[in-house]
């Protein structure tokens, strides 16, 4: 039978709903504001007072961005990098984490120590560039995949999750004659979907948003990624507005290339794919990150 709520319970529920509603508004407002700015006429945006809805609705900002001929190829390369990089990184991280989770592996503690040290000490930007150049990865698509193939942070999360699985799972698989690969892919991975979904989200967002390796290691236009091309559009719009200060651009051109509107448009473009992917992984995300980060 349903318990009757007292005055204290009703007050708590009201305050709780008010707090959650305020939190939702604070979370959604920046994105909605960016969407309104991206759909608003640029010079009107400079005057301010664009909040939840565009004052002067226009698609000009999106037209300026998508007029770039390199954008389609860059988008396809970013998608290829995200899919391929995430898949290979997940496979490598899972195999390494499984190896380090086996208590009978005699180098387990030493490799764990080396991995943790690498999180605090890096080779530096110049030695890293020299290494990648000597490996022949510059001006190649694989420079986006190989250098970041294994993330120590992700390996530690997955290994911690594997450590909490019952030892009886692995022992039963070995009694049935399964080798290590069969044990990993048929027994361990199917029961580890929460942490794997969490790591997949981390890695895919990192690949999708990355542009600095494009700037550092690739000089060929046919290898540029979406984020790098969008950054170039933003830089060009800023330079054109600066040129307009000397009278070289018309007010019509200024209306279309205001950096504030272009920046908001670019943010919406690169965020939408993540918004479509996240709902499918959201139910695993909180459970995976909590279980993988806390050891009993």
C-alpha positions in Angstrom: 0.0 0.0 0.0 1.3 3.4 -0.9 2.6 5.4 2.0 1.0 8.9 2.5 3.5 11.7 2.1 3.9 14.0 5.0 4.4 17.8 4.9 8.2 17.3 5.1 8.3 14.9 2.2 6.2 17.2 0.0 8.5 20.1 0.8 11.6 18.1 0.0 10.1 16.9 -3.3 9.2 20.4 -4.3 12.7 21.8 -3.4 14.3 18.8 -5.1 12.4 19.4 -8.4 13.2 23.1 -8.3 16.9 22.4 -7.9 16.9 19.8 -10.7 15.0 22.2 -13.0 17.5 25.0 -12.2 20.3 22.6 -12.9 18.8 21.5 -16.2 18.4 25.2 -17.3 22.0 25.9 -16.4 23.2 22.8 -18.4 21.1 23.4 -21.5 21.2 27.2 -21.7 24.8 27.5 -23.1 24.0 25.0 -25.9 20.7 26.6 -26.8 22.3 30.1 -26.7 25.0 28.9 -29.2 22.3 27.4 -31.4 20.4 30.7 -31.4 23.6 32.6 -32.2 24.4 30.3 -35.1 21.0 30.8 -36.6 21.0 34.6 -36.0 22.2 37.3 -38.4 25.8 38.1 -37.6 25.7 41.9 -37.1 22.6 41.5 -34.9 24.6 39.1 -32.8 27.3 41.7 -32.2 24.6 43.9 -30.6 23.9 41.2 -28.0 20.5 40.3 -26.6 20.4 36.9 -28.4 19.4 34.4 -25.7 17.1 31.4 -26.4 15.8 32.3 -29.9 17.4 34.1 -32.9 16.2 37.7 -33.4 16.9 37.6 -37.1 16.7 34.1 -38.4 19.2 33.1 -41.1 21.1 30.1 -42.5 23.9 32.3 -43.7 26.4 31.2 -41.0 25.9 27.5 -42.0 26.2 28.4 -45.7 29.5 30.1 -45.1 30.9 27.1 -43.3 29.6 24.5 -45.7 30.8 26.4 -48.8 34.3 25.2 -48.0 35.2 22.6 -50.6 37.5 20.7 -48.3 34.8 20.2 -45.6 33.2 17.0 -47.0 36.5 15.2 -47.4 37.7 16.4 -44.0 34.4 15.1 -42.4 34.9 11.7 -44.0 38.4 11.5 -42.7 37.3 12.5 -39.2 34.6 9.8 -39.3 37.2 7.3 -40.5 39.7 8.3 -37.8 37.0 8.2 -35.1 35.7 4.7 -36.0 39.1 3.1 -36.8 41.0 4.8 -34.0 38.3 3.9 -31.4 38.1 0.3 -32.5 41.9 -0.3 -32.5 42.4 1.7 -29.2 39.6 -0.3 -27.5 41.1 -3.7 -28.7 44.6 -2.7 -27.6 43.5 -1.3 -24.3 41.3 -4.3 -23.5 44.1 -6.8 -24.3 46.7 -5.0 -22.2 44.2 -4.5 -19.3 43.3 -8.2 -19.3 47.0 -9.1 -19.2 47.7 -6.8 -16.3 44.7 -8.0 -14.4 46.0 -11.6 -14.3 47.6 -12.1 -10.9 49.9 -14.9 -12.3 51.6 -12.4 -14.8 55.0 -11.9 -13.1 55.7 -8.5 -14.8 52.3 -7.1 -13.7 53.6 -4.7 -11.0 56.5 -3.5 -13.0 54.5 -2.6 -16.1 51.8 -1.0 -13.9 54.5 1.2 -12.3 56.0 2.2 -15.7 52.5 3.1 -17.0 51.6 5.3 -14.1 55.0 7.1 -14.3 54.3 7.8 -18.0 51.1 9.7 -17.0 53.2 12.2 -15.1 56.4 12.4 -17.2 56.3 12.8 -21.0 59.1 13.1 -23.6 58.1 16.7 -24.5 56.8 18.2 -27.7 60.0 18.4 -29.7 61.3 14.8 -28.9 57.8 13.5 -29.7 57.8 15.3 -33.1 61.3 13.9 -33.9 60.2 10.4 -32.9 57.1 10.5 -35.1 59.1 12.0 -38.0 61.8 9.2 -37.7 59.0 6.6 -37.7 57.8 8.0 -41.0 54.3 8.9 -39.7 54.3 12.5 -40.7 52.1 13.3 -43.7 50.2 10.1 -43.3 46.7 9.1 -42.0 48.3 6.7 -39.4 49.7 9.5 -37.4 46.2 10.1 -36.1 45.9 6.5 -35.0 49.2 4.9 -33.9 50.7 7.5 -31.4 47.5 7.5 -29.3 46.6 3.9 -29.7 46.9 3.1 -26.0 45.8 5.4 -23.2 47.1 4.6 -19.7 44.1 6.1 -18.1 41.7 3.9 -20.1 43.8 0.8 -19.4 43.7 1.5 -15.7 39.9 1.9 -15.7 39.4 -1.4 -17.7 42.0 -3.3 -15.6 40.3 -2.2 -12.4 37.0 -3.4 -13.7 38.5 -6.8 -14.7 40.1 -7.1 -11.2 36.6 -7.0 -9.7 35.2 -9.8 -11.8 34.9 -13.2 -10.0 37.9 -15.4 -10.5 35.6 -18.3 -11.0 34.7 -16.9 -14.5 38.2 -17.3 -15.8 38.8 -20.6 -13.9 35.7 -22.2 -15.3 36.7 -21.1 -18.8 40.1 -22.7 -18.4 38.6 -25.9 -17.0 36.5 -26.1 -20.2 39.7 -25.8 -22.3 39.4 -22.2 -23.4 42.7 -20.4 -24.1 43.4 -16.8 -23.1 41.9 -15.2 -26.2 38.7 -17.3 -25.9 38.4 -16.4 -22.3 38.8 -12.7 -23.0 36.5 -12.4 -26.0 33.8 -14.9 -25.0 33.7 -14.6 -21.2 35.3 -11.4 -19.9 34.2 -8.8 -22.6 30.5 -9.7 -22.6 30.2 -9.1 -18.9 32.3 -5.9 -19.1 30.1 -3.8 -21.4 29.5 -0.9 -19.0 33.2 0.0 -18.7 33.9 -0.7 -22.4 31.0 1.6 -23.4 32.5 4.3 -21.1 36.0 4.0 -22.6 34.5 3.9 -26.1 32.8 7.3 -25.4 36.1 8.8 -24.0 38.2 7.6 -27.0 35.7 8.5 -29.7 35.1 12.0 -28.4 38.9 12.5 -28.2 39.4 11.4 -31.8 36.5 13.5 -33.1 37.6 16.7 -31.4 41.3 16.3 -32.1 43.0 18.8 -34.4 46.5 19.5 -33.0 48.1 16.4 -34.4 46.8 17.5 -37.8 48.4 20.9 -37.3 51.7 19.4 -36.1 52.3 16.4 -38.3 50.4 16.8 -41.6 51.0 19.5 -44.2 48.9 17.9 -47.0 45.4 19.3 -47.5 44.1 15.8 -48.5 44.8 14.7 -44.9 43.1 17.5 -43.1 40.4 16.7 -40.6 37.1 18.4 -39.9 38.2 20.2 -36.7 41.3 21.6 -38.5 39.3 22.8 -41.5 36.8 24.5 -39.2 39.6 26.2 -37.3 40.9 27.5 -40.6 37.5 28.9 -41.5 37.4 30.7 -38.1 40.9 32.1 -38.6 40.0 33.3 -42.1 36.8 35.0 -40.9 38.8 36.7 -38.1 41.4 38.0 -40.7 38.6 39.2 -43.0 37.0 41.1 -40.2 40.3 42.7 -39.4 40.8 43.6 -43.0 37.3 45.2 -43.0 38.5 47.7 -40.4 40.7 49.2 -43.1 37.7 49.4 -45.5 38.6 46.4 -47.7 35.3 44.5 -47.1 31.7 45.5 -47.6 29.1 45.4 -44.8 27.4 42.5 -46.6 30.6 40.4 -46.3 30.9 41.4 -42.6 27.4 40.2 -42.1 28.3 36.7 -43.1 31.7 36.2 -41.5 31.4 37.6 -38.0 33.8 35.3 -35.9 31.3 35.0 -33.1 28.6 33.6 -35.3 31.0 31.3 -37.1 32.4 30.0 -33.8 28.9 29.2 -32.6 28.1 27.5 -35.9 31.2 25.4 -35.7 30.4 24.3 -32.2 27.0 23.2 -33.1 28.3 21.2 -36.2 30.9 19.3 -34.2 28.6 18.7 -31.2 25.6 17.2 -33.0 27.3 13.8 -33.9 28.3 13.3 -30.3 24.7 14.1 -29.2 23.4 11.3 -31.5 25.9 8.8 -30.1 25.7 9.5 -26.4 22.1 8.4 -25.7 23.1 4.8 -26.8 26.0 4.7 -24.3 24.5 6.8 -21.5 23.0 3.9 -19.6 26.4 2.3 -19.4 28.4 5.5 -18.8 27.8 6.2 -15.0 27.9 2.5 -14.0 31.1 1.9 -16.0 33.0 4.9 -14.7 32.0 4.2 -11.1 32.8 0.5 -11.1 36.0 1.0 -13.0 37.2 3.7 -10.7 36.5 2.2 -7.3 38.2 -0.9 -6.0 36.7 -2.8 -3.1 
